[in-house]
Amino acid sequence: MSKVADLAGPGIGNYDEVAKILPSDYRALLDPRRTMEALFAAKQHIEEGLCRALNLFMVQVPLIVDVRSGVNDMLDRDGSRTPVEFHINNDGTHSIDAQVVQAATKWKRAALRQYGCGLGEGICTDMKAVRKDYFLDHDHSSYVDQWDWERVISADQRNLEFLTGIVKEIWRVLKSTDVMLRERFPELNDERYEPIPDELEFFHAEDILAMYPDLPRKKRETALIKDHPAVFIYGIGWPLADGYPHELRAADYDDWVTETTSADGRPMHGLNGDILVWNPVTQRRHELTSMGVRVTKETLRIQLEMSDQLDMLELPYHQAILNDEIPLSIGGGIGQSRTYMYLLRKAHLGEVSVTVWPDKLKEICADKNIYVLE
């Protein structure tokens, strides 16, 4: 895959390749019933842990939004992933054009004001979404569940040091969940799979490009996490030294243009990033979360201009940022099914999530002793 083709669309792309990468000697450590027991134990532990660690509280989150609001997550900048839309006729006069959310990224920031959150306070959601434009493989589905969270910050917290501290808190919650699960579900203590790493390692997208200059993004990430099995990658969205961003990111939530400085004094860009891990079951890269410090009214304009999307400034959400009507914040989305898959040593999202899969993929999985829920 070329660097250009690798900028957006996740997934593998064809089922011959999926058949090659799925393990041939797979044996689930937990049967479907024990999987559900462990999954809900992990869910409770993570939600309570995130709320304690980041000073959040759980709130309701929309499944559908008004198209006119501009709060739906467009996921990237190239327009390749469009939301499901439908018309609510109502009484024929007061109708609504609605969209199913792809994520609650922008809605959360406005919700901080709705719930009266002050500095250092925030919200966490049990978000459900539909992303119809993904290729359905072992770790991408059209049904998405995330812990979408958001927290109010001050202007002087918009820096890499603060971002790093938040990321470390999130990882501590995931690590404690792994410890809890291995105690309560001893089947998970299989000699083939080590406990998840105690600590994350931190890299900037520029550093990874320098390490693997000829590789496209996913292959760079894979090469990195073979040796560093749990990492956070800073600065996703800003054009790197080769002229391409590490990955396309939407222009109106994460801040990927702000100038920063690396630990050794080099100029960098971006106050966002991803947690990636090595999945020992699939022997592949595995993304758990994207997150970041959110745009200011100044960086919103810059990013929209760079993305040729300045027309979006007329939407209510964007106007709220421009008029200082919603607070500065940091936030992210942690993939629930991705996290369960990682913690429970699963080979396929369908083992922890009930959704639709093509018959071809189900046949491939059955041949490899992988049984998806239906």
BAMAR-30694 format. One record per residue (C-alpha): residue in three letters; x, y, z. Coordinates in nm, 3 decimals. Example, Ala and Ser with C-alpha at 12.3 -4.5 7.8 and 13.67 -1.06 7.14 Angstrom:
<rs>
 residu       X       Y       Z
    ALA   1.230  -0.450   0.780
    SER   1.367  -0.106   0.714
</rs>
This chain:
<rs>
 residu       X       Y       Z
    MET   0.000   0.000   0.000
    SER   0.130   0.347  -0.092
    LYS   0.165   0.630   0.158
    VAL  -0.123   0.815  -0.008
    ALA  -0.358   0.516   0.002
    ASP  -0.267   0.453   0.365
    LEU  -0.362   0.800   0.492
    ALA  -0.724   0.720   0.573
    GLY  -0.913   0.393   0.527
    PRO  -0.837   0.142   0.799
    GLY  -0.871  -0.229   0.742
    ILE  -0.702  -0.477   0.515
    GLY  -0.911  -0.450   0.200
    ASN  -0.983  -0.805   0.082
    TYR  -1.074  -1.139   0.237
    ASP  -0.786  -1.335   0.088
    GLU  -0.558  -1.116   0.297
    VAL  -0.782  -1.152   0.604
    ALA  -0.761  -1.531   0.572
    LYS  -0.382  -1.508   0.567
    ILE  -0.346  -1.293   0.876
    LEU  -0.593  -1.466   1.109
    PRO  -0.421  -1.725   1.333
    SER  -0.444  -2.086   1.218
    ASP  -0.392  -2.242   1.563
    TYR  -0.644  -2.032   1.756
    ARG  -0.819  -2.151   2.070
    ALA  -1.037  -1.907   2.261
    LEU  -0.942  -1.890   2.629
    LEU  -1.301  -1.813   2.733
    ASP  -1.622  -1.961   2.597
    PRO  -1.903  -1.721   2.495
    ARG  -2.065  -1.715   2.840
    ARG  -1.738  -1.661   3.028
    THR  -1.645  -1.401   2.766
    MET  -1.958  -1.200   2.849
    GLU  -1.892  -1.231   3.224
    ALA  -1.536  -1.106   3.177
    LEU  -1.642  -0.836   2.932
    PHE  -1.890  -0.678   3.172
    ALA  -1.644  -0.707   3.459
    ALA  -1.392  -0.518   3.245
    LYS  -1.654  -0.262   3.138
    GLN  -1.745  -0.173   3.496
    HIS  -1.380  -0.164   3.607
    ILE  -1.275   0.062   3.320
    GLU  -1.568   0.303   3.349
    GLU  -1.520   0.343   3.723
    GLY  -1.143   0.367   3.679
    LEU  -1.162   0.635   3.408
    CYS  -1.404   0.841   3.613
    ARG  -1.175   0.828   3.919
    ALA  -0.851   0.886   3.734
    LEU  -0.971   1.173   3.513
    ASN  -1.242   1.321   3.737
    LEU  -1.528   1.230   3.502
    PHE  -1.890   1.126   3.549
    MET  -2.104   0.908   3.323
    VAL  -2.364   1.079   3.100
    GLN  -2.607   0.984   2.826
    VAL  -2.489   1.035   2.467
    PRO  -2.686   1.076   2.142
    LEU  -2.714   0.801   1.882
    ILE  -2.859   1.045   1.625
    VAL  -2.795   1.417   1.569
    ASP  -2.943   1.693   1.354
    VAL  -2.744   1.734   1.031
    ARG  -2.749   2.114   1.079
    SER  -2.566   2.097   1.412
    GLY  -2.227   2.006   1.266
    VAL  -2.147   1.789   1.569
    ASN  -2.115   1.455   1.391
    ASP  -1.766   1.314   1.367
    MET  -1.642   1.304   1.006
    LEU  -1.343   1.086   1.115
    ASP  -1.101   1.224   0.856
    ARG  -1.050   1.503   0.602
    ASP  -1.102   1.333   0.267
    GLY  -1.476   1.279   0.291
    SER  -1.445   0.903   0.241
    ARG  -1.649   0.805   0.548
    THR  -1.996   0.953   0.544
    PRO  -2.259   0.901   0.814
    VAL  -2.588   0.719   0.775
    GLU  -2.857   0.983   0.712
    PHE  -3.235   0.966   0.723
    HIS  -3.533   1.199   0.718
    ILE  -3.772   1.223   1.013
    ASN  -4.096   1.343   0.854
    ASN  -4.268   1.410   1.189
    ASP  -4.586   1.611   1.109
    GLY  -4.465   1.703   0.762
    THR  -4.393   2.061   0.868
    HIS  -4.147   2.023   1.156
    SER  -3.927   1.758   0.998
    ILE  -3.563   1.678   1.080
    ASP  -3.276   1.556   0.865
    ALA  -3.080   1.334   1.101
    GLN  -2.753   1.144   1.102
    VAL  -2.641   0.841   1.301
    VAL  -2.329   0.944   1.491
    GLN  -1.991   0.808   1.383
    ALA  -1.845   0.918   1.718
    ALA  -1.938   1.174   1.982
    THR  -1.612   1.367   1.956
    LYS  -1.756   1.714   1.898
    TRP  -2.083   1.663   2.085
    LYS  -1.890   1.599   2.407
    ARG  -1.718   1.934   2.406
    ALA  -2.049   2.118   2.385
    ALA  -2.191   1.882   2.647
    LEU  -1.932   2.000   2.899
    ARG  -2.120   2.330   2.912
    GLN  -2.459   2.157   2.926
    TYR  -2.353   1.961   3.234
    GLY  -2.187   2.256   3.405
    CYS  -1.836   2.110   3.412
    GLY  -1.568   2.330   3.564
    LEU  -1.191   2.324   3.525
    GLY  -1.059   1.971   3.575
    GLU  -1.405   1.813   3.549
    GLY  -1.541   1.606   3.265
    ILE  -1.780   1.348   3.126
    CYS  -1.759   0.988   3.007
    THR  -2.007   0.817   2.776
    ASP  -2.100   0.465   2.669
    MET  -2.115   0.565   2.304
    LYS  -2.263   0.353   2.025
    ALA  -2.217   0.447   1.658
    VAL  -2.239   0.323   1.300
    ARG  -1.957   0.358   1.048
    LYS  -2.084   0.217   0.722
    ASP  -1.773   0.280   0.510
    TYR  -1.526   0.051   0.686
    PHE  -1.406  -0.272   0.530
    LEU  -1.518  -0.541   0.774
    ASP  -1.222  -0.746   0.891
    HIS  -1.104  -0.888   1.224
    ASP  -1.081  -0.554   1.406
    HIS  -1.309  -0.318   1.209
    SER  -1.688  -0.337   1.214
    SER  -1.975  -0.111   1.116
    TYR  -2.097  -0.113   1.476
    VAL  -1.870   0.093   1.701
    ASP  -1.872   0.118   2.080
    GLN  -1.644   0.361   2.261
    TRP  -1.585   0.526   2.593
    ASP  -1.598   0.879   2.457
    TRP  -1.474   1.115   2.729
    GLU  -1.402   1.488   2.756
    ARG  -1.256   1.712   3.029
    VAL  -1.229   2.089   3.076
    ILE  -0.874   2.225   3.073
    SER  -0.707   2.565   3.103
    ALA  -0.502   2.740   2.835
    ASP  -0.174   2.661   3.015
    GLN  -0.256   2.288   3.008
    ARG  -0.249   2.280   2.629
    ASN   0.094   2.114   2.611
    LEU   0.255   1.774   2.560
    GLU   0.339   1.730   2.927
    PHE  -0.026   1.754   3.028
    LEU  -0.136   1.530   2.741
    THR   0.125   1.272   2.841
    GLY   0.003   1.268   3.200
    ILE  -0.355   1.201   3.090
    VAL  -0.244   0.921   2.858
    LYS  -0.050   0.756   3.143
    GLU  -0.359   0.769   3.366
    ILE  -0.565   0.594   3.098
    TRP  -0.302   0.323   3.059
    ARG  -0.294   0.267   3.436
    VAL  -0.669   0.199   3.424
    LEU  -0.625  -0.054   3.142
    LYS  -0.333  -0.220   3.322
    SER  -0.531  -0.254   3.645
    THR  -0.816  -0.405   3.443
    ASP  -0.580  -0.667   3.300
    VAL  -0.464  -0.755   3.652
    MET  -0.823  -0.784   3.776
    LEU  -0.929  -1.003   3.483
    ARG  -0.637  -1.241   3.523
    GLU  -0.727  -1.284   3.890
    ARG  -1.101  -1.336   3.837
    PHE  -1.071  -1.539   3.516
    PRO  -0.767  -1.766   3.558
    GLU  -0.818  -1.910   3.208
    LEU  -0.659  -1.588   3.080
    ASN  -0.326  -1.683   3.238
    ASP  -0.206  -1.869   2.931
    GLU   0.169  -1.908   2.888
    ARG   0.145  -1.790   2.526
    TYR   0.030  -1.443   2.632
    GLU   0.217  -1.214   2.867
    PRO   0.031  -0.959   3.083
    ILE  -0.007  -0.627   2.905
    PRO   0.296  -0.398   2.950
    ASP   0.323  -0.200   3.273
    GLU   0.404   0.124   3.092
    LEU   0.353   0.291   2.757
    GLU   0.641   0.421   2.549
    PHE   0.601   0.757   2.375
    PHE   0.707   0.843   2.020
    HIS   0.638   1.130   1.785
    ALA   0.511   1.059   1.434
    GLU   0.819   1.245   1.301
    ASP   1.049   1.007   1.491
    ILE   0.873   0.701   1.350
    LEU   0.900   0.836   0.996
    ALA   1.273   0.891   1.050
    MET   1.306   0.531   1.173
    TYR   1.116   0.383   0.877
    PRO   1.124   0.649   0.599
    ASP   1.015   0.423   0.313
    LEU   0.721   0.253   0.483
    PRO   0.357   0.368   0.476
    ARG   0.193   0.450   0.807
    LYS   0.049   0.112   0.912
    LYS   0.372  -0.068   0.828
    ARG   0.570   0.191   1.024
    GLU   0.344   0.134   1.323
    THR   0.373  -0.243   1.291
    ALA   0.752  -0.229   1.272
    LEU   0.759  -0.007   1.580
    ILE   0.532  -0.209   1.805
    LYS   0.702  -0.540   1.732
    ASP   0.982  -0.405   1.952
    HIS   0.775  -0.163   2.163
    PRO   0.446  -0.346   2.232
    ALA   0.253  -0.055   2.385
    VAL   0.306   0.298   2.254
    PHE   0.152   0.642   2.227
    ILE   0.223   0.825   1.901
    TYR   0.213   1.206   1.916
    GLY   0.132   1.445   1.634
    ILE  -0.114   1.275   1.399
    GLY  -0.249   1.504   1.128
    TRP   0.035   1.750   1.067
    PRO   0.232   1.701   0.740
    LEU   0.559   1.525   0.823
    ALA   0.901   1.554   0.659
    ASP   0.793   1.344   0.360
    GLY   0.500   1.577   0.293
    TYR   0.229   1.344   0.424
    PRO   0.059   1.339   0.763
    HIS   0.099   1.019   0.965
    GLU  -0.275   0.979   0.911
    LEU  -0.556   1.211   0.807
    ARG  -0.744   1.358   1.103
    ALA  -1.058   1.569   1.104
    ALA  -0.984   1.940   1.121
    ASP  -1.234   2.044   1.387
    TYR  -1.161   1.852   1.706
    ASP  -0.801   1.741   1.778
    ASP  -0.532   2.010   1.758
    TRP  -0.264   1.882   1.521
    VAL  -0.108   2.216   1.419
    THR   0.012   2.368   1.746
    GLU   0.391   2.388   1.762
    THR   0.549   2.175   2.033
    THR   0.900   2.073   2.136
    SER   1.025   1.717   2.176
    ALA   1.192   1.603   2.497
    ASP   1.533   1.666   2.338
    GLY   1.440   2.012   2.209
    ARG   1.338   1.949   1.848
    PRO   1.043   2.139   1.696
    MET   0.731   1.927   1.648
    HIS   0.359   1.979   1.587
    GLY   0.041   1.844   1.736
    LEU  -0.126   1.793   2.073
    ASN  -0.292   1.462   1.995
    GLY  -0.213   1.097   1.937
    ASP  -0.304   0.727   1.948
    ILE  -0.242   0.435   2.181
    LEU  -0.130   0.134   1.979
    VAL  -0.047  -0.211   2.112
    TRP   0.088  -0.539   1.979
    ASN  -0.189  -0.800   1.975
    PRO  -0.018  -1.132   2.059
    VAL  -0.313  -1.332   1.924
    THR  -0.331  -1.180   1.576
    GLN   0.038  -1.079   1.572
    ARG  -0.064  -0.738   1.440
    ARG  -0.089  -0.371   1.535
    HIS  -0.398  -0.294   1.740
    GLU  -0.529   0.060   1.795
    LEU  -0.712   0.120   2.123
    THR  -0.774   0.493   2.137
    SER  -0.736   0.827   1.961
    MET  -0.731   1.140   2.174
    GLY  -0.599   1.490   2.207
    VAL  -0.617   1.847   2.323
    ARG  -0.898   2.011   2.128
    VAL  -0.872   2.303   1.886
    THR  -0.894   2.666   1.988
    LYS  -1.071   2.922   1.772
    GLU  -0.732   3.009   1.620
    THR  -0.619   2.653   1.544
    LEU  -0.967   2.559   1.421
    ARG  -0.938   2.822   1.146
    ILE  -0.588   2.708   1.051
    GLN  -0.683   2.342   1.031
    LEU  -1.000   2.406   0.834
    GLU  -0.805   2.624   0.591
    MET  -0.539   2.353   0.548
    SER  -0.819   2.104   0.485
    ASP  -1.010   2.335   0.246
    GLN  -1.315   2.322   0.474
    LEU  -1.358   2.683   0.586
    ASP  -1.728   2.665   0.496
    MET  -1.777   2.458   0.812
    LEU  -1.717   2.769   1.023
    GLU  -2.083   2.861   0.969
    LEU  -2.209   2.552   1.155
    PRO  -2.337   2.594   1.514
    TYR  -2.065   2.382   1.674
    HIS  -1.788   2.573   1.503
    GLN  -1.952   2.907   1.581
    ALA  -1.959   2.805   1.948
    ILE  -1.581   2.759   1.941
    LEU  -1.524   3.087   1.758
    ASN  -1.741   3.274   2.009
    ASP  -1.583   3.113   2.319
    GLU  -1.916   2.955   2.412
    ILE  -1.772   2.613   2.494
    PRO  -1.466   2.543   2.709
    LEU  -1.114   2.440   2.616
    SER  -1.090   2.066   2.658
    ILE  -0.906   1.741   2.612
    GLY  -1.079   1.420   2.514
    GLY  -1.073   1.091   2.332
    GLY  -1.250   0.775   2.233
    ILE  -1.140   0.437   2.368
    GLY  -1.267   0.150   2.158
    GLN  -1.462  -0.083   2.388
    SER  -1.468  -0.394   2.169
    ARG  -1.106  -0.333   2.066
    THR  -1.010  -0.316   2.433
    TYR  -1.205  -0.632   2.524
    MET  -1.045  -0.812   2.229
    TYR  -0.700  -0.714   2.358
    LEU  -0.760  -0.792   2.726
    LEU  -0.945  -1.121   2.667
    ARG  -0.694  -1.245   2.408
    LYS  -0.942  -1.268   2.124
    ALA  -0.872  -1.300   1.753
    HIS  -1.182  -1.120   1.622
    LEU  -1.411  -0.833   1.724
    GLY  -1.708  -1.059   1.660
    GLU  -1.615  -1.264   1.966
    VAL  -1.694  -0.970   2.193
    SER  -1.946  -0.770   1.987
    VAL  -2.277  -0.865   1.826
    THR  -2.311  -0.707   1.482
    VAL  -2.331  -0.798   1.114
    TRP  -2.052  -0.974   0.925
    PRO  -2.046  -1.098   0.564
    ASP  -2.087  -1.472   0.516
    LYS  -1.740  -1.489   0.361
    LEU  -1.577  -1.356   0.676
    LYS  -1.780  -1.589   0.900
    GLU  -1.670  -1.885   0.686
    ILE  -1.304  -1.780   0.715
    CYS  -1.339  -1.747   1.091
    ALA  -1.513  -2.083   1.133
    ASP  -1.233  -2.253   0.938
    LYS  -0.988  -2.107   1.190
    ASN  -1.187  -2.203   1.501
    ILE  -1.302  -1.843   1.554
    TYR  -1.672  -1.821   1.632
    VAL  -1.837  -1.481   1.609
    LEU  -2.147  -1.391   1.811
    GLU  -2.479  -1.357   1.629
</rs>
